[in-house]
Amino acid sequence: MYGFTIDATPGPLDAADGPPMEVRDSGLLSPSRRSLLLGTGALTLGAALAAGASPASAAPVLRKGSRGSAVTALQRDLTNLKYWLGTVDGSFGHLTQQAVYAIQKAAGLTRDGVVGPRTYDAIRRKVQPRRRITSGTGFEVSKKSQLLIATSEGRLSYILNTSTGSGERYYSGGRWKTATTPTGDFRMYSLYSRGWQSGPLGNLYRPGYYDRGWAIHGSGSIPPYPASHGCSRISTAASDMLWTNSWFTKNRRVLIY
């Protein structure tokens, strides 16, 4: 249920906004947010439904900076669907935004981080990405959908927003290169657990290398589109979680497609 009183004041915009797309999930609420507010309280979802609104249109639009019970319900639903966001705390922060990006990618929606009718509908339909690793344990990264999926003993464990190679040209080591993420079936062969590691193209947080200099690693910038030099970026909090739960180990399977 999402019809609870919230503080829907947005926080600062992410500095790494992606290119505009054709449809955004800001949603036109019916009734409007203003009409839902009654004094210091708010019309509940049940009352809105009684007035003839659909479940998706009656639910409040949520975005980074929103707080309250509606956010708690959203976080619980995303967590149950394996979109990892850290702690369910009723505060729509960076990690909740990452999880919203992920389900929007899985559902083929605009990746704007705003939870409106289309995103609520994807949650209601329990949308999850199709996996290629369905037995054993490993990571898979879909370059097309920009998702990282962790599977343990054949069971889905986590779905994370990721950002892979941008395809842009850059200069390094005395020559021009293209920011590309290699495809293939790899195994992690080198790990760095002690925090930030300095590299020729920038800092990597607790990386697990699977092919030459390519790694899955934490980053301070994980936009919902390809933006890296070739590695698969995830949030630093997600990286810490995966390290804590022994996902980053030598010989761990990494399937990139």
C-alpha positions in Angstrom: 0.0 0.0 0.0 1.3 3.4 -0.9 -1.3 5.9 0.2 0.5 7.3 3.3 1.5 10.8 4.3 4.9 11.6 2.9 7.3 14.5 2.6 7.8 14.4 -1.2 10.2 17.3 -1.4 12.9 16.3 -3.9 16.6 16.4 -2.9 19.4 17.7 -5.1 19.6 16.4 -8.6 22.1 13.7 -9.4 25.1 15.3 -11.2 25.2 12.5 -13.6 21.8 12.8 -15.3 21.4 10.8 -18.4 20.1 11.9 -21.8 16.4 12.6 -22.0 14.1 9.8 -23.3 10.7 9.8 -24.9 8.5 9.1 -21.9 9.0 9.9 -18.3 7.4 8.3 -15.3 6.5 11.5 -13.4 2.9 10.4 -13.9 -0.2 12.6 -13.7 -1.9 11.7 -10.5 -5.7 11.5 -10.3 -6.7 13.1 -8.0 -3.8 15.6 -7.9 -1.5 15.8 -5.0 -3.0 19.1 -4.0 -6.5 17.6 -3.9 -5.2 14.7 -1.8 -4.0 17.0 0.9 -6.6 17.6 3.6 -5.4 20.0 6.3 -2.3 18.4 7.8 -3.3 14.9 6.8 -3.6 13.2 3.4 -6.2 11.1 1.7 -5.3 7.4 2.0 -5.0 5.1 -0.9 -8.2 3.3 0.1 -10.2 6.6 0.1 -8.7 7.5 -3.3 -9.7 4.2 -4.7 -13.2 4.7 -3.4 -13.2 7.9 -5.4 -12.5 6.0 -8.5 -8.8 6.3 -8.9 -6.7 3.3 -10.1 -4.1 1.9 -7.6 -1.2 3.3 -9.7 -2.6 6.8 -10.1 -3.7 7.1 -6.5 -0.2 6.3 -5.2 2.1 9.3 -4.5 4.9 10.1 -6.9 8.2 9.4 -5.1 11.7 10.6 -5.9 15.0 11.2 -4.3 14.4 13.2 -1.1 10.9 11.8 -0.4 10.3 10.4 3.1 7.6 8.5 4.9 5.5 5.4 5.1 5.0 5.3 1.3 8.8 5.2 0.8 9.0 2.4 3.4 6.4 0.4 1.5 8.3 1.0 -1.8 11.6 -0.1 -0.3 10.0 -3.3 1.1 8.5 -4.2 -2.3 11.8 -3.6 -4.1 13.7 -5.6 -1.6 11.3 -8.5 -1.9 11.9 -8.4 -5.7 15.7 -8.5 -5.0 16.4 -5.0 -6.0 19.0 -4.2 -3.4 18.8 -0.8 -1.6 20.4 -1.3 1.8 18.2 -0.6 4.8 14.4 -0.1 4.6 14.3 3.2 6.5 11.5 5.3 4.8 14.1 7.7 3.3 14.4 7.8 -0.5 18.2 8.3 -0.9 20.9 7.3 -3.3 20.5 3.5 -2.8 16.7 3.6 -3.3 17.3 5.6 -6.4 19.7 3.0 -7.7 17.1 0.2 -7.1 14.4 2.3 -8.9 16.8 2.7 -11.8 17.2 -1.1 -11.8 13.5 -2.0 -11.9 12.9 0.7 -14.5 15.6 -0.9 -16.7 14.2 -4.3 -16.2 10.7 -3.1 -17.2 11.9 -1.1 -20.2 10.9 2.2 -18.7 12.5 5.6 -18.8 15.4 5.5 -16.3 14.6 8.7 -14.4 14.5 7.4 -10.8 11.0 8.8 -10.3 8.4 6.3 -9.0 5.1 7.1 -10.8 2.3 5.0 -12.3 4.4 3.0 -14.7 7.0 2.1 -12.1 4.3 1.2 -9.6 2.8 -1.1 -12.2 6.2 -2.8 -12.8 6.4 -3.5 -9.1 2.8 -4.8 -9.0 3.7 -7.1 -11.9 6.8 -8.2 -10.0 9.1 -7.4 -12.9 12.5 -9.0 -12.8 15.2 -9.3 -15.5 15.6 -12.6 -17.3 18.7 -14.4 -16.1 21.3 -16.4 -18.0 22.9 -17.9 -14.9 20.2 -20.2 -13.5 22.5 -22.7 -11.8 25.6 -22.3 -9.7 26.8 -19.0 -8.3 28.0 -15.9 -10.2 27.5 -12.4 -11.5 26.1 -11.6 -14.8 26.1 -8.1 -16.5 23.7 -7.2 -19.3 25.3 -4.4 -21.3 21.9 -3.8 -23.1 19.9 -3.4 -19.9 22.8 -2.1 -17.8 22.0 -4.4 -14.9 24.2 -6.6 -12.7 22.5 -9.7 -11.4 23.9 -12.0 -8.6 22.8 -15.6 -8.5 23.6 -18.0 -5.7 23.2 -21.7 -6.2 20.7 -21.0 -9.0 18.6 -18.6 -6.9 18.3 -14.9 -7.6 20.1 -12.9 -4.8 20.5 -9.3 -6.0 19.7 -7.0 -8.9 21.8 -3.9 -9.1 22.0 -0.8 -11.3 25.3 -0.8 -13.1 27.1 1.4 -15.6 29.4 -0.1 -18.2 31.7 1.1 -21.0 30.4 4.4 -22.6 31.8 3.6 -26.1 33.5 7.0 -26.1 37.1 7.6 -27.1 39.7 8.4 -24.5 43.5 8.9 -24.4 45.6 6.7 -22.1 49.1 5.1 -22.1 50.1 7.1 -25.1 47.3 6.1 -27.4 43.6 6.5 -28.0 41.2 3.8 -26.8 37.5 3.1 -26.8 35.6 2.7 -23.5 34.3 -0.8 -24.1 33.2 -3.6 -21.7 34.4 -7.0 -23.0 31.8 -9.7 -23.4 32.5 -13.3 -22.4 32.4 -15.8 -19.6 35.1 -14.9 -17.1 36.4 -15.7 -13.6 37.6 -13.2 -11.0 41.4 -13.5 -10.7 42.5 -10.5 -8.7 40.9 -8.7 -5.8 41.5 -5.5 -3.8 39.6 -5.4 -0.6 41.1 -2.4 1.3 39.0 0.4 -0.1 39.9 2.8 -2.9 42.5 1.6 -5.4 44.2 4.2 -7.6 44.4 3.4 -11.3 45.5 5.1 -14.5 41.9 6.1 -15.3 40.7 6.9 -11.8 39.9 5.4 -8.4 38.1 2.0 -8.1 36.4 1.0 -4.8 37.2 -2.6 -3.7 37.4 -4.0 -7.3 37.2 -7.6 -8.4 39.1 -8.1 -11.7 37.8 -10.6 -14.2 39.6 -9.7 -17.4 43.0 -7.8 -17.5 42.1 -4.4 -16.1 38.4 -4.8 -16.2 36.5 -5.2 -12.9 33.3 -5.0 -11.0 33.9 -2.1 -8.5 32.2 0.5 -6.4 32.0 4.0 -7.6 30.6 7.4 -6.5 28.9 7.8 -9.8 26.6 5.1 -11.2 24.2 6.8 -13.7 21.5 4.8 -15.4 23.4 4.7 -18.7 26.8 3.5 -19.9 29.4 5.9 -18.6 32.5 4.0 -17.5 35.9 3.3 -19.2 34.8 -0.3 -19.4 34.4 -1.6 -15.9 31.0 -2.4 -14.3 30.3 0.3 -11.7 28.1 -0.4 -8.7 27.5 1.7 -5.6 30.2 1.6 -2.9 27.5 0.4 -0.4 26.6 -2.5 -2.8 30.3 -3.3 -3.1 30.7 -3.4 0.7 27.6 -5.7 1.0 29.0 -8.1 -1.6 32.4 -8.2 0.0 30.7 -8.8 3.4 28.7 -11.7 2.0 31.7 -13.3 0.3 30.7 -12.6 -3.3 34.0 -11.2 -4.3 36.3 -14.3 -4.3 38.8 -15.6 -6.7 37.4 -17.8 -9.4 33.9 -16.2 -9.1 32.1 -16.5 -12.3 31.4 -13.2 -14.2 29.3 -13.5 -17.4 29.2 -10.4 -19.5 26.8 -10.1 -22.5 
